[in-house]
């Protein structure tokens, strides 16, 4: 409701975060300044390939080049590049450059992509070779992981409690009490025994109203030792949000070959009755897993990422599996199950 005034009282943990950042900034600002000629450090640009493949879509790849900091345009298209596609070491076609949004002239994201006619299958080895005049040839190779089905899903123990973090006041100055609904979920799947496997778990919620359908992606929490293997206890203690709180990245190192039930909790601010929750289990290639993990850390939402960004820790490099260039060729296989929530107010 746009006419309501939003007052956010969720500052206790954030104060720790800002105090910590101000401390680090005070140390950095006490040092001397030096004028640096950035052009002195300009390097030869490289081809950048960004591509995520799965058995659900044809293969598409964004092909750009690296850019130097003083440049105003962060995405430089290479429409005349030659992009060759191989499946299981056999050449299949030259991918075609296309504009997928001709009306969007923003430089915030690339507006072109190289497309193919091939939809990869499980265990296919996909290789993309990109060459362009003036650049070193870039090569990317990845294997589509196997599909790992969700065997069973369930929810239980829906808890309703007052939302003390955010308070709404109507135009007459009346306090409107808000509530949070916490839903506990369990999903069961079978890990493969003979390989090291990498996963991601996320959810989305839809609810139909008289005026149409609304979409939600709510905060997820867990104490499950498998789902929380990448969650650093220091992040919460120092006021950092940690990794993406809408999903979990995890491996099978604790459950290799087992049938395992993952447990997590969703927090939503709207009554969940009648809504449909979609639970997605992604089987990821190792390269894709490492790339996503590095992106989440470098975003600064973790203590490790913040220290690196400020120069007080070892910088985190974004993972890349592109030979002769930069970027990522990742692969995934998706399993999804949907559940309708039924809830009666106590």
Buried (B, 14 or more C-beta within 10 A) or exposed (E): EEEEEEEEEEEEEEEBBEEBBEEBEEEEEEEEEEEEEEEEEEEEBBBBBBBBBBBEEEBBBBBBBBBEEEEEEEBBBBEEBBBBBBBEEEEBBEBEBEEEEEEEEEEEEBBBBBBBEBEBEBEBBBBBBBBBEEBBBBBBBBBBBEBBEBBEBEBEEBEEEEBEEEBBEEEEEEEEEEEBBBBBBBBBBBBBEEEEBBBBBBBBBEBEEEEEEEEBEBBBBBEBEBBBEBBBEEBBEBBBBBBBBEBBBBBBEEBBEEEBBBBBBBBBBBBBBEBBBEBBBBBBBBBBBBBBBBBBBBBBBBBBBBBBBBEEEEEBEEBBBBEBBBBBBBBBBBBBBEBEBEBEEE
